[in-house]
Amino acid sequence: MNITEAVRSHTGKEPERMNRLRKIFKNMKYRHKLTILLVVTSLVPMTVLALYSHSRQSTMVRSSELEDMQSIMEQTKESIDSQTAVYASLLNYLTYSPDIEEIIKEKNIDNYTAYEKYTEIADPLLSVPKSYHDAINRIQLFADSIQVEHEYTLVPLDKMQEEWWSEGLKDDVRIQWKVDRTRGEVVAVRMIYAQQKLNAVLCISLDYDKIFQPLTNILTDENGGIIADQDGNVLYNKTGLKELKLSDDNKKDTSQTADKLLSKISQTCTWTQTESEENDWVFYFYKSQDAISGSVRRILLEEIPLIIACGFIILFLGLSFSRIFTRKIEELTKNMDQVNHGSREVTVSSDSEDEVGILINSFHNMMDEINRLIDEVYVNKIALKEYELKALQAQINPHFLYNTLSMMNWMAIRSNQMEISKVTLALSTFYRTALSKGEDVVTVENCIQNMQAYLEIQLTMHDNNFSVDWDIDPTIKNEKMPKLLLQPVVENAIEHGIDEKEDGDKKIFLSFRGNGDDVVITVRDNGMGMPQEKAETLVTYQAKGYGLKNVNDRIRILYGENYGIRILSAPDEGTTVMMRFPKEGRKDEV
């Protein structure tokens, strides 16, 4: 089977499945239909409310998560700002310290005096803060007055260019912050001018991990943090999300900017930001959307038991109410079925004045009237009907007809009239198969024999001026069908089809085939034909005799609206009549 055939097969199955569902619902008890209606009517608004409530709660949870993230970020930022504020204050204190100012101003002193002053004044001033602040690596003073480097604290100004943080410094007296993730170092730099000339530089070098420890402390396997300067350069980057490939080592990867990282983060995470009040740093805190969705899912899991409980309550109430509403209708239906099977006793009653009560009382009154009429006319009428029936049966006694035809056949043979004998035998077969011992339902094989006899007579009447082709599926010969369905169709094909054709070959084609669970009988002629619009009216037009409409109505009454006659025709191309009815095994499903 190719793809096209598979699609057609699937498409064909959908309407069939829908028809079966409609049939199941159509044949369902009224109480069950009412239960479904009550349950659906209750579940629809409940589902809408549940979805709306869940949507609102989800929105609130997500909003709460964002607020929590913002709050955590603000607290972390304040913690880091408080640290940097301490070091900024220390830097300002040292900048305006008289001892530092004296060191910066005294330029022409001998080395011994300078060493003595540096040891007694500068070393304690620049070294003691380390003992109080473990984040301080060192404090350095770069000054034009310093000729010889003293330890690591006092350095000539011209050596400042050798420091990594000297690149990009602005000519500004305000504190400037520099971060090097590779070295793991954060510096605060204060430039000191004298008469608009750079005179000295104070620098506090801080431990990178300790400065950003507050941000590291709040990170888990569901979130991450970034700190960048106003130019977008990443100063800090660390994440616990394994699926988020930002960097293997947050201190070594310096190629990415904050915008690039946020672009990647936005694909799977929700983030918030805040700006430092002490420097130009921007703090970013992000959290996995799956983690946020997990909170929403937990709410849903808490709601599911309540929803299920409400569903069971609705189902219980629906069953209870439907049984209360339909109890009298079911009693009435059961009583009417008993009446249909011969009982004339009314067992249902109602004192209600609603529609059901009126229906029950009307049925009670109707049965009382029927019983009265039956008692009145039964004795006289039944005897008369029996006599009339026996007289009718005597008139159409098939044995009398068969004996007469047999005698005519014997007389024709004795007179050597073989054509008369042939027609007589065909007529005998036609009536034998048509009467079928009084049965209303015959086999397809019986119908075929009946049509063979009928067409034998018609061929003789028409001097064999047309031919008949047969296509018979042997597997359906034993299928049952109502008798005398096909004869009006074949008669129409002869009278209105080939009889009106003046020249050319005249043919009639009869097909008896199985089609799935159905039997399809086709009668086709190559006569004059007609427009399709006119052909479709033949099953709705009531002819004088037993026409196609009667055949179609009979099939539909017996088997349902899905069965009957279909006519296809076109001028000068003939007419095709297809008759469809179910096989014996399908009758109970109809």
N, C-alpha and C positions, 0 to 999 in steps of 0.2 A: 504493500500500500504506500503510495507516494504522499507527499505533504498535503497536496490539494485534496486528495481523497480523505486523508485523516481529518483535515479541517472541516470538510463537508459532513463527515460522520459525526464529529463532535458537535457541529452546529445543529445537525438533525436531532441529536439526542437531547439538546436543551429544551426545545418545545415539548418533546415527549415527556421529559421529566417534570416540566411545569404542569402539563396536562394531568399527570398522575397526582401531583400535589393538590391541584384544584379539585380533582375527583375525590381524593381522600377527605379534603376539607368539606366538600359539598355533601358527602355521605356521612359526615361525622354527626354524632348526636347533638341536638340543640343545646343540651346542658354543657357539653364539652366546648361547643362554640362560644357559649356565654362565658364559661370559665376563662377561655383564651382572651375574649374581649375585655373582661374585667381585669385580668392580670396585665395585659398589654397596656390598657388605659391607665393603670396605676404605675406600671414600671416606667413608662415613657416620661412622665413629669418627674418621677423620683430619680431616673437616670440623668435627666437634664439638670436637676438641682444638685445631684451628686457631682456631676462633671463641673458645674459652675463653682460649687463649694471647693472642690479639689483644685480647680484653676486658681481661685482666689487664695487658698492656703499656700499653693505652690508659689504664687507671686509674692505672698507675704514672707515665706521662708527664704526665697531668693533675696528679697529686699533686706531681710534680717541678716542673712549671710554677708551681704555687701556692707551693711552697717557695722557688723562685727569686724569684718576685714579692715574697714576704714578706721574703726576705733583702735584695733591692734596696731595698725600702721602709725596712727597718731601717737600712741603711747611709746612705740619703739622709736619714732622720730624724736620725741621729746627726750627720751633717755639718751640718745646719741647727741642731741643738741645740748643737753645739760653737761655732757662731758666736754664737748668742743667749746662750750661757753667758759668752762673752768680753765681750759688751756689758753683760750683767747684772753681771759682776764689776767692769767699769769704772764702772758706775752706783753700785755699792756703795762702791767706792773713793772716788768723788767725794762721795758722801753723808757719809762719815765723815772727809773731808779737813778738817784744822784750818783751812785757808784758807777753805774754803767755809763752815764753821761760823762763822768770824769775820765773813764778809760777811753771813751771815744774822742774827747777833746784833747787830751794830752798826747801830743805827737812826738815831741822832741825830748825824750827821756832816755837815759842810758838803759842798757839791757838788764843790769842788776836791779835797778830801781823798778823797772817794769816787771821783772820776774817776781820781786817781792810784793808788789802791789797786786799782781795777778793772783798770787798764791793766797794772800791774806783777804782779798776782797772779792775777786771775780770767781774763784773756784767755789767757795761756799755758796755764793749767790746763784750760780748756774748748776751746781751739783746737788744741793740739798733737796730741791723739788722732786728728784727721782725717788727719794726714799718715801715720799708721801703719795706719789702717783706711779703705780707700777706700769702704766701704759707709756710713760715717757722713756724713750730710749736715750736721748741726749738733748742738751740745750747748747746751741752754738751762737757765738757772736762773731760776725764778720765785720771788721772795721778797718778803715784806712789808716788809723793810728797804730794798728798792731803790725809790727815789723817781723816778729818771729812767732810761729805757731806755738801755742801753749796748750799741751795735752790735746784734747779734742774740743775744748770749750771756746778757746780764743783763736781765731784764724784770720790771717790777712784778707782784706777785701778782694784782692785780685784772684784768690783761690776759690772764690765762690762760683766761678764759671765752671769749675770741675764738678760741682754738685749736679745731680740729675734734675733737681727741682728748679735750677736757675733758668732753664729754657722756658720761655713763654711768660716770664714774670712781667707784670704790668708796672708802669711807673705810678704807683699808688701807695699812699701811706697806710691804707687799710690792710687788715690781715688778709693774706691770700693763702688758700688751702690747696695743697697738691697731694695726689695719691698715686702711688706706684704699686700695682697689684703684683708685679713680678718680684719686686724687692720686699713686698709685704710691709710697706712703710707709708705713713701719713705725716705730712709736715705742715706746720703753720708758720708762715713767713711774714715778718713785719719789716718794711723798709724805712730807714731813718735818713732824712735829708737835712742838710745844712746849707742855707742860701741856695735852694733849688738844685743842690748837688747831692748825689747819693753819698752818704757819709758812712753808713753802717747798715748791717742787716742782722736781725735777730731771727733764729730758726729753732723751733721746737720739733723734734722728730719723735713720732708716736708709733706704737705697735699697731699694725693694721688689724689683726684679729681681735685685739682687745677693744679697739675703737668701735668696730662693727659687731661686737659680741651680742648686744641686745637684739640685733636683727637675726643673727644666727640662732639665738635661743628660741625664737618663735617658729622656726622652720620645721616642717614635718615632711613625711613622704607624700603629702597631698598638696603642698604649696611651695612657694619659692619667693625670693626677693631680689631686687635690683636697686642699686644706687648709681645715679649718673649725674654729671654736672650739666650746666645749662647748655653746653655745646653738644650734648648727647653722648659724650664719652663715658663708657661704663667704668665705674669705680669699684663696684661690688656686684657679684653675680653668683648666686647659689640657689640650687633647686633640689628638692627631694623626689621629683617626678622622674621615674625611670624612662617613661615613654617620651619625655620631652628632651630632645637632643639639642641642648644649647651649648654645652662645653664640658669637656672631660675634667678640666682643672680650671676653676674660676679665677685663678691668679695668673695663668699662662696665656689664656686666650684674650688678646686685647684688640682683635681685628673687628669685632662686632660692635655696632653702635646700639644705643637703647632702642631706636626706632626699629631696627632689624629684629632685635630680640622680642620686642612687643608684638611685631607682626607674626612671628612664630607662636608666641604665647597665646595670642588672641584666637588661634584656631582651636585650641582645646581648653582654654582657661578663661576665667573672669578675673580682671585685675582692677586695682585702685591705686591712686597716687596721692602724694602730699609733698610739699616743698619745705625745706629747712628754713628756719628763721635766723640761723646763725651764719649760714654760708649759702652758696648757690647750688647746693645739692638737691636732687629730686629723688624721692623714695617711691619705689614701685613694689606692691605686694600682690601676688597672684595666687589663685587657688584653682585646682582642677574642677571643671564643670561636672565631671562624674562624681566628685565628692559632694558638690552642692546638690546634684541630682539624687545622691544617696539619701540626703535628708528628706527630699520630696518623696522618694520611694518608701521611706520609713513611715511617713504620714499615710501614704496609700495603703500600706500593709496594715496599719492600725484601723483604717476605714473599711477594709474588705470584710471583716467579720460582721460589722454593723450592717453593711450593704446586704450580705448574705442573709442575715437575720430578718431584715426588712423584706427581702424577696420571699422567704418562707412564710412570713406573716401575710403578705399579699396573696400568695398562692393558697394558703389555708382559708383566708376570707373569701377569695374568689370561688373556691370549691364549695364553701358553705352557702354563700349567697346564691350561686347558680343552682344548687340542689333545692334550696327553698323556693326559688322562682320557677323552676321547671318541674317540680314534683307533680303538680296537677296536670301539666301538659303531658308528662310521661304516662300518667295513669290514663288520660284520655286517649293517647296514642295506642296503648296496650288494649284498651277496651275496643277501639275502632278496628284494631287488627283481629280481635276475636270476632267482631261482627263480620269482618271480611271473610273469615273462615266458617261462617254459618251461624254463629251465635247471635241471638237477638236480645240478649239481656244487657242492660246498662248498669255497670257496676261503679261508675265514677259519679261523684256529686260535688257541688260547691255552693256555699252560701255567700260567696264574694260577688260584688257587683262590678269588678274590673273586667277587662277584655277576656281573660281566661275564664272567669266565672260565667260571662255571657255565652262564650263558646260552648262550655260544658252544658249549660242549661238548654241552649239551642239544639245540641246533639241529642240530649235527653228527649226534648219535644219531638225532634225529627224521628227518632227511633219509635216513639209511641205512635206517631202517625203512620209510619211504615208498617208496624205490627198490626195496626188496625186495618190498613188497606190489604195487607197480606191475608189476614183472617177473613176479610170480606170477599176477596176475589179468588183466593187460592183454589177452593173446592171446585168452582165452576170452570175456571180458566184452565187448570192443569189437565183436566180430562180432554178438553177440546184440543189443546196443543199436542197431546199425545196422538190423537187420531190424525191430525194434520201432518205430523211428522212421519207417521207410518205410511200415509198416502204418498207423501213426497218421495220417501225412500223407495216405494214400489215403482214410482214413475221412472226413477233414474237407476233402477237395478242394473248394475253393470253386466250381470250374467245374461240378461235379455239382449243387451247391446252386443256383447261378444258373440253370442250364438247367431245373431242376425248377420254380423259381419263375416263369421265363419261360413255361414250358408252361402252368402254372396260370393265369397272366394271360391267355394266348391263349384258353384254354378259357372263362374268365369273360367275356371280351369277346364270344366267339362265342355264349355263352348270354345275352348282354345283362345280365350281372350286374356293373354298374359299381362297386358298393360292394366286391365281392370283388376286382375288378381294382385298385381304389384301395389296398386293404389289402395286396394281393400286391406291388404296386409299392413301397409303403412298407416292407414287410418286406425286399424285395430291396435297397433302398437302405440299410436299417438294417444288414443283414449285410455288405454290400459296404464300407460305411464302418467297421464294427466290425472286420472282418478286416483291412482295409487292406493287402492283399498280404503279410501276415506281419510288417509293420513294428510295432515297439513304440511308436514316437513318431509322432504325426500332427499336422497343422496344426489351428489353432483352427477354421478354416473346415470341415474334415472333421468336427470334433466337432459343429459347428452343424448340418451336414447329417444327421449321425447322430441328434441329438436331434429334429430336425424329423420325420424318419421315425418315430422311436420315439413321439413325441407324436401323430402322425397315427394310428398304430395304437391308442394309448390313448384318443384321442377317439372313435374308432369303437367301441371296447369299452365306453365310458361314455356312448354315445348323445349325445355332444357336450354333456354337462351341465356342462362347465367351459370356460373360455377361456384362451388363452395370449397373453401380451404379450412382445414381443422388443425388446431394446435392444442393438444391435450396433455396436461401434466398428470401422469398416472398416480402420483402421490396424493392427489386431492379427490380422487373419485369417490372415496367413502365419506367425505365431508358433507355435513347436512346443510340444506338450504330450503327456504319456502318454495313450494311448488308454484308453477305457472308464472314465474318472474320473467323468464327469458322470452317467452312467445310474443308478447307485445313489442319487445325491442326488435326482434327479427322481422316481425310483420311490418313495422315501420321502415326498416332498412329496405325491404322489398318494394313496398308500395310507394314510399316517398324518396327512395334512393335510386335503385337500378331500374324501376319501371319508368321513371321520368327521363332516363338516359336514352337518347335516340340511337347513337352509334358507338362503336368501340366494344371492347370486352367488358362484360358485366361480372363482377365478382363480389362475393361476400366472404368475409374472413371471421371465423369464430375461434377465440382463444380462452382456454380454461387453465389458469396458472395460480400457483401459490405465491404469495408475497409476504414473507415474514409470518406474522400471526393471522394474516387475512387471506381470503380468496378473491381473486380479481377475474371477472369474466368480461371479455372484450368482444364487441360486435362492430366490424368495420365494413363499409361498402365504398365502392368507387363511383358512386352516383353523382348527382348534380351538386350536392352539398348546399351550404347556406352560409350567410355571415355568422360570425361567432356570437354577435349580440342576439340574433334570433335563436340560435341554438340554445343559449343559456335560458331562454324563456320557456323552453319545452318542459322543464321540470316544474315550472310554476303555473303553466297554462292548463286549465282543466278541459280536456277534450271530451267528446260525447261518450266514447267508449272507455275501455280500460287502458288508458294511455300511459305515457312515460311518467307523468306526475304521480299517478296512482302507484306505479312500481316504486318510485323514489320515496313516496310517503310511507309505503308499506315497510321498506327496508329500514327507514329511520325510526319508525314506531317500534320495530322489533329489536334494533341493535343500537340506536342512538344517533345523534346528530353528526358523528364523525364518519358515518357510512351512508351509502346511497349511490346515486348515478351522477356521472360527470360526462358532459358532451363536448366534443371538439369537432369543429367543422369549418370549412372554407369553400367558397364558390368554386365549382368545377374540380374540386379535389376530394369530394366524398365526405362522409361523416363517420366519426368514431364514438361509440358509446361504451363507457367503462363502468361496470357494476362491481362494487366492493362490499363485502360483508365478512364478519369474523369467522375464523374456524371454530369447530365445536368446542375446543378447550378454552376459547376466549369469551364464551357467552356469559359465563357467570361474572366476568369482570365488567361487563357493559352495564 
